Amino acid sequence: DTALPSYVPDDYSAQFESTRHLLAAGYRQPLCFWLPESALATGYRRQGFEQAWRDAGRDLAEVKQFHMATGDDHYTDLASLLNAHFKPGKPDFDVLICGNDRAAFVAYQVLLAKGVRIPQDVAVMGFDNLVGVGHLFLPPLTTIQLPHDIIGREAALHIIEGREGGRVTRIPCPLLIRCST
């Protein structure tokens, strides 16, 4: 409802900037495991990725893109997807872009069990920065911070200060570069 104010993550810009980071680091064979197509954030994130990819002069045909099924537990489907992209015993991608940090956790388990070194053989990018979790990954997960605290603060200030308008305000999502890229 555009009559009501809303504060939302800037998913497009976040994925755009994280893709630029991956390209600058030399990654050229991404495997993307996006959130379900029905999720509002999915379209923005995929558009941000694709725009950064095209801006770098890259062809989208070289990108492998998949979506999680709808539901809370389908991030675990990434395990079978990753297994399907090992030919013979070697991944056909050099970076995995995950729709959330839970999927990245599954990816770490599968990749490390196969003897894949992160990030030397395959880089992994998350999205969420689940509180206290990113540093528990070994190596620590590069991810995008969902700015829940800022969104909550701005929404509360909107009410407290009696701000007018029903516009959508996009809040930046910082890229947290750790050791997985």
QUIHU-V574207 format. One line per field, one symbol per residue. ss: DSSP state (H for helix, E for strand, - for the rest). phi: phi as a letter, one per 30 degrees, with the letter a starting at -180 (. if undefined). A space follows every 50 residues. Layout:
ss = ???
phi = ???
This chain:
ss = -----EEEE-HHHHHHHHHHHHHH-----EEEEE-----HHHHHHHHHHH HHHHH----HHH-EEEE------HHHHHHHHHHH-E----E---EEEE-- HHHHHHHHHHHHH---------EEE--E-----HHH-----EEEE--HHH HHHHHHHHHH-------EEEE---EE-----
phi = .ddcdbbbdddedddedddedddddjdbbdccbddeeddededddddded ddddediccdddccbbbdddkdcdddddedddedccbdibdcbcbcccda ddddddeeddddddidcccecbdbccakheeicedddbdeddacdddedd eddddddedddidcjcdccccecddcdcccb
